[in-house]
Amino acid sequence: MAALGAGLVLGLINAVVRPVLVLLTLPVTLLTLGLFLFVLNGLCLWLASLLVRGFAVHGFWAAVLGALLVSVVSSVLTAVLSDRGRVVVITRR
């Protein structure tokens, strides 16, 4: 149940808080060539852990690593699923 709540809260944070943070930290993000976005994702994950009981992130680097893991899984799922929601078979030649 905590995972479901964490997912819901993280989705709300990403929809409401993250765009404001991205806009405020745009100069730093440009200087780091976008790598600062991983820090912002970690902060959003850490904030979600503060708001959801039963979901804990222990430390800043754990939050950044968790955000990196969420980003990789999201990218893989986006690459595998087509725009219409069908599964795309990737063949190796």
Backbone torsions as a table, in degrees:
resi	resn	phi	psi	omega
1	MET	NA	-34.0	179.3
2	ALA	-66.2	-35.6	179.4
3	ALA	-65.7	-39.3	177.8
4	LEU	-65.1	-44.3	177.2
5	GLY	-64.3	-39.6	179.0
6	ALA	-65.2	-40.1	177.7
7	GLY	-63.9	-41.7	178.8
8	LEU	-65.7	-46.7	-179.6
9	VAL	-66.1	-40.5	178.8
10	LEU	-64.0	-38.5	175.8
11	GLY	-62.8	-42.0	177.9
12	LEU	-66.6	-41.1	178.5
13	ILE	-63.9	-42.4	179.1
14	ASN	-66.2	-28.1	180.0
15	ALA	-83.2	-30.6	-173.0
16	VAL	-108.6	-52.0	-171.8
17	VAL	-83.4	-42.4	-173.3
18	ARG	-59.8	-42.6	178.3
19	PRO	-60.3	-35.4	177.6
20	VAL	-67.3	-43.2	178.5
21	LEU	-64.1	-39.8	179.0
22	VAL	-62.9	-42.0	179.3
23	LEU	-66.4	-41.6	-178.9
24	LEU	-69.6	-30.2	-177.0
25	THR	-104.6	20.3	-177.7
26	LEU	-58.0	-42.8	178.3
27	PRO	-60.6	-41.9	179.1
28	VAL	-66.4	-38.9	179.6
29	THR	-64.0	-40.2	177.9
30	LEU	-67.5	-38.8	179.3
31	LEU	-66.1	-33.1	-179.8
32	THR	-94.8	10.5	178.7
33	LEU	57.1	37.0	175.4
34	GLY	91.2	-7.5	-178.1
35	LEU	-69.0	-22.9	178.7
36	PHE	-66.7	-18.2	177.4
37	LEU	-63.2	-29.4	175.0
38	PHE	-65.2	-36.8	176.9
39	VAL	-66.2	-42.5	178.0
40	LEU	-63.3	-40.7	177.0
41	ASN	-63.2	-39.1	176.3
42	GLY	-63.5	-40.7	177.4
43	LEU	-63.9	-39.1	177.4
44	CYS	-65.1	-40.7	177.5
45	LEU	-65.0	-41.6	178.2
46	TRP	-64.0	-41.2	177.9
47	LEU	-63.1	-39.0	177.2
48	ALA	-64.0	-35.7	179.3
49	SER	-69.5	-27.5	176.1
50	LEU	-71.9	-29.8	-174.2
51	LEU	-90.6	-20.9	-175.3
52	VAL	-110.4	120.3	176.9
53	ARG	-72.6	133.4	-179.1
54	GLY	94.8	-5.4	177.2
55	PHE	-119.0	118.0	-173.6
56	ALA	-129.3	139.7	172.2
57	VAL	-122.1	120.8	-174.6
58	HIS	-98.2	88.5	174.7
59	GLY	104.4	161.9	-177.5
60	PHE	-66.9	-47.9	-176.7
61	TRP	-68.4	-29.9	174.2
62	ALA	-65.3	-38.0	178.1
63	ALA	-67.0	-42.1	179.1
64	VAL	-66.1	-41.8	177.8
65	LEU	-64.7	-41.1	176.4
66	GLY	-63.4	-39.8	178.0
67	ALA	-66.4	-37.4	176.6
68	LEU	-64.2	-41.1	177.9
69	LEU	-63.6	-43.1	177.7
70	VAL	-62.5	-39.5	179.5
71	SER	-65.3	-42.0	-179.8
72	VAL	-66.1	-45.6	179.1
73	VAL	-62.5	-41.7	178.5
74	SER	-63.4	-41.1	179.3
75	SER	-65.8	-41.6	179.2
76	VAL	-64.8	-44.4	179.2
77	LEU	-64.8	-36.8	177.5
78	THR	-66.6	-38.0	179.1
79	ALA	-69.5	-33.7	-176.7
80	VAL	-80.2	-38.8	-178.6
81	LEU	-88.7	134.6	178.6
82	SER	-79.6	178.7	-178.9
83	ASP	-64.9	-26.7	-178.3
84	ARG	-91.5	4.1	178.9
85	GLY	87.7	2.8	177.5
86	ARG	-85.2	153.0	178.3
87	VAL	-80.8	130.6	178.6
88	VAL	-99.5	128.2	179.5
89	VAL	-87.2	124.1	178.8
90	ILE	-99.1	118.0	-179.5
91	THR	-107.5	146.5	-179.5
92	ARG	-106.4	128.1	-177.2
93	ARG	-109.0	NA	NA
